[in-house]
Amino acid sequence: MAPTDAQPPALSLLTQNIRYHDESTLPGQADHWPERAPVLARLLDEAGADVVGLQEVLASQIPVIDETLAATHLRLGIGREGGGRGEHNLLLLRRDRFEVLDWDQLWLSEEPDRIGSTGWDGMCPRIAVWARVRDRESGGELVAAVTHLDHEGHEARAKGAGLLAQHLREAADGAPVVLLGDFNAAGGDSIPWRVLRDAGFEDAHDVAAAQVGEDIGTFPDYGTPETGGIRIDWILVRDLVVEEYTARVPLHEGRAASDHATVTARVRPTGR
């Protein structure tokens, strides 16, 4: 059906923690990046998502991402230690769909503008990348963001979520928002999830009109995904209708791209 004023065009979203490149791994091991890289490239190419959020990306992994998506997507984000140093959260936006109006990267800390700053009880610097865009198909504006909360610090996760909600609210100024990422906390049952819910975000998993495939946990660690397991990778939205949600572990020749599941959603503006 062609989009009409009553049926704004849908957006496809994908979030993936790609698992950093561990140079100590050996061929044949599940975590060996040279053997995971083609699986990730295939996954990203076949997904064809409009908005892609990637976490735990090292500079050595970016060429694989660029080879797959550079022709179709604009890549935003720098390393958390500055430049290409440290892990990246990358936000990739389809070039023919979006015009970027503004974008920035912040550190989830008491000094969000200071490169490399670590917040509260966090174990390492944590970042978020956001962009305000104009959707060329609908004419409307949207804020898209990607983040990765701390894996150890309870306060860092809670306060990082609050800081992120505040920044995205200001950046959006009433526009719809999508927030993609690895939150290192349980969807539906954690303080960061409640902080973001209280800030007006909805969990695509909970509000989707349709859920495709099994309802799996998103950190199978190269094992078999657990039905009903903990979801630490989320797609959150504000002022968007979620038509479809999927969490899965695509395999190619028996190999997974990452220790995390791939989470996707199809969303649509409310038309307001």
C-alpha positions in Angstrom: 0.0 0.0 0.0 1.4 3.4 -0.9 1.9 5.7 2.1 -0.8 8.3 2.5 -1.3 11.2 4.9 -3.1 8.8 7.2 -0.4 6.1 6.9 3.0 7.6 7.2 5.9 5.6 5.8 7.4 3.0 8.1 11.0 3.0 9.4 13.1 -0.1 9.9 15.4 -0.1 12.9 18.2 -2.4 14.0 20.4 -2.6 17.1 23.4 -4.9 17.4 26.3 -5.2 19.9 28.8 -6.6 17.4 31.3 -7.8 20.2 34.7 -6.1 20.1 37.6 -7.6 18.2 39.5 -9.7 20.7 43.0 -10.3 19.1 43.7 -13.2 21.5 41.1 -15.5 19.9 42.0 -18.3 17.6 40.5 -19.6 14.3 37.6 -21.9 14.9 36.6 -20.2 18.2 33.1 -18.6 18.2 34.5 -15.2 19.2 37.2 -15.0 16.4 36.5 -11.7 14.6 38.0 -12.6 11.2 35.4 -15.4 11.0 32.6 -13.4 12.5 33.1 -10.4 10.2 31.5 -11.9 7.1 28.5 -13.0 9.1 28.0 -9.4 10.4 28.4 -8.0 6.9 25.8 -10.4 5.6 23.5 -9.6 8.5 23.7 -5.8 7.9 23.3 -6.1 4.2 20.3 -8.4 4.3 18.6 -6.3 7.0 18.5 -3.2 4.9 17.5 -1.1 8.0 16.9 2.6 7.7 18.5 3.3 11.1 21.3 1.1 12.5 22.8 1.3 16.0 26.0 -0.6 16.7 27.8 -1.0 20.0 31.2 -2.2 21.1 32.9 -1.4 17.8 36.6 -1.0 17.6 38.5 0.9 14.9 39.7 -2.4 13.4 36.1 -3.4 12.8 34.9 -0.3 11.1 36.3 -1.2 7.6 33.9 -4.2 7.5 31.0 -2.0 8.4 32.0 0.7 5.9 32.4 -1.9 3.1 28.8 -3.1 3.7 27.0 0.2 4.5 29.1 3.2 3.5 27.4 3.5 0.1 23.9 3.6 1.6 24.4 4.9 5.1 26.0 7.9 6.8 28.1 6.8 9.8 28.2 9.0 12.9 30.2 8.5 16.1 33.8 8.5 17.4 35.7 6.3 19.9 34.9 6.8 23.6 38.5 7.8 24.2 38.4 10.3 21.4 39.0 10.0 17.7 39.3 6.3 16.7 40.4 5.2 20.2 38.3 2.9 22.3 35.0 1.4 21.6 32.5 3.2 19.4 28.7 3.4 19.4 27.9 4.0 15.7 24.7 5.5 14.4 24.2 4.7 10.7 21.5 6.5 8.8 20.2 5.7 5.3 21.5 8.5 3.0 18.6 8.6 0.6 16.0 8.7 3.4 17.4 11.2 5.9 18.8 14.7 5.9 20.9 15.2 9.1 20.0 18.5 10.7 22.2 18.1 13.8 24.2 15.5 15.7 26.4 15.0 18.7 28.1 12.6 21.0 28.0 12.8 24.7 29.7 10.9 27.6 27.4 9.5 30.2 29.1 11.2 33.1 29.0 14.3 35.3 30.9 15.9 32.4 29.1 14.8 29.3 31.1 17.1 27.0 34.5 15.8 28.3 36.0 13.2 26.0 36.8 10.0 27.9 35.0 10.9 31.1 33.7 8.1 33.3 30.5 8.6 35.2 29.7 7.8 38.8 30.6 4.2 39.6 31.1 3.2 36.0 34.0 0.9 35.1 34.8 2.8 31.9 33.7 5.7 29.7 30.2 5.2 28.3 28.8 7.2 25.4 25.7 8.0 23.3 25.4 9.3 19.8 22.3 11.1 18.6 21.2 12.8 15.4 18.2 14.9 14.5 17.1 14.2 11.0 14.4 15.2 8.5 12.7 12.2 6.9 12.6 12.9 3.2 9.7 10.5 2.7 7.4 11.9 5.3 8.8 15.4 5.6 8.8 15.0 9.4 11.7 15.2 11.8 13.1 12.4 14.1 15.8 12.0 16.7 17.7 8.7 16.5 20.3 7.6 19.2 22.5 4.7 20.1 24.1 4.0 23.5 25.8 1.3 25.6 25.3 1.6 29.4 27.9 0.4 31.9 28.2 -3.3 32.7 29.2 -2.9 36.3 28.1 0.4 37.8 24.5 0.4 39.0 24.5 4.1 39.6 26.2 4.7 36.3 23.4 2.9 34.5 20.6 4.7 36.4 22.1 8.1 36.1 23.3 7.5 32.6 19.8 6.6 31.5 18.5 9.8 33.2 21.1 12.0 31.5 20.4 10.4 28.2 16.6 11.0 28.6 17.2 14.6 29.3 19.5 15.2 26.4 17.2 13.4 23.9 14.2 15.4 25.2 16.1 18.6 24.5 17.4 17.5 21.2 14.0 16.3 20.0 12.0 19.4 21.1 8.8 17.5 20.5 9.9 15.3 17.6 9.6 11.5 17.8 12.7 9.6 19.2 14.2 6.2 18.7 16.8 4.9 21.1 18.8 1.8 20.3 21.4 0.0 22.4 22.8 -2.4 24.8 21.6 -1.3 28.3 23.3 -4.0 30.4 20.0 -4.2 32.3 16.8 -6.2 32.1 14.1 -4.9 29.9 10.9 -4.6 31.9 12.6 -5.1 35.3 15.5 -2.7 36.0 16.1 0.8 37.1 17.4 2.1 33.8 14.4 0.7 32.0 12.0 2.4 34.5 13.9 5.7 34.3 13.5 5.7 30.5 9.9 4.6 30.7 9.1 7.4 33.2 10.7 9.8 30.6 8.1 8.8 28.1 9.9 6.0 26.2 8.1 2.8 25.2 9.8 -0.6 24.8 9.2 -1.9 21.3 9.2 -5.4 22.7 6.2 -4.6 24.9 4.1 -2.4 22.5 4.6 -4.0 19.1 1.5 -5.0 17.3 3.3 -8.1 16.2 6.3 -10.0 17.5 8.1 -12.2 14.9 9.7 -15.4 16.1 10.4 -16.5 19.6 10.6 -14.1 22.5 14.3 -14.6 23.3 16.9 -13.2 25.7 19.3 -11.0 23.8 22.7 -12.2 25.2 23.0 -15.9 24.3 26.9 -15.6 24.4 27.2 -17.8 21.3 24.9 -20.4 22.8 21.2 -21.2 22.1 19.0 -18.2 22.8 16.8 -18.7 25.8 13.0 -18.3 25.2 11.8 -15.7 27.8 15.4 -14.8 28.7 16.6 -11.4 29.9 16.6 -8.7 27.2 19.6 -6.3 27.7 19.4 -5.0 24.1 16.4 -2.7 23.6 14.7 -0.5 21.0 12.9 2.3 22.8 10.6 4.8 21.1 8.7 8.0 21.8 5.7 9.1 19.8 6.0 6.3 17.3 3.8 3.3 16.6 5.6 -0.1 16.7 4.3 -2.4 14.1 6.7 -5.3 14.5 9.5 -6.4 16.8 12.0 -9.2 16.3 15.0 -10.6 18.3 17.0 -13.3 16.6 20.5 -14.8 16.1 21.1 -15.0 12.4 23.6 -17.8 11.6 25.8 -18.3 8.5 27.4 -21.7 8.1 26.7 -22.3 11.7 28.4 -19.1 12.9 26.9 -16.1 14.7 28.1 -12.6 14.1 28.2 -11.7 17.8 27.5 -12.9 21.3 24.4 -10.7 21.3 21.2 -11.2 19.4 20.1 -8.8 16.6 17.0 -6.7 17.6 14.9 -5.1 14.9 11.7 -3.2 14.8 9.4 -1.6 12.2 7.9 1.7 13.4 5.7 4.4 12.0 5.0 8.0 12.9 1.7 8.5 14.8 0.5 11.0 12.2 0.0 13.7 14.8 
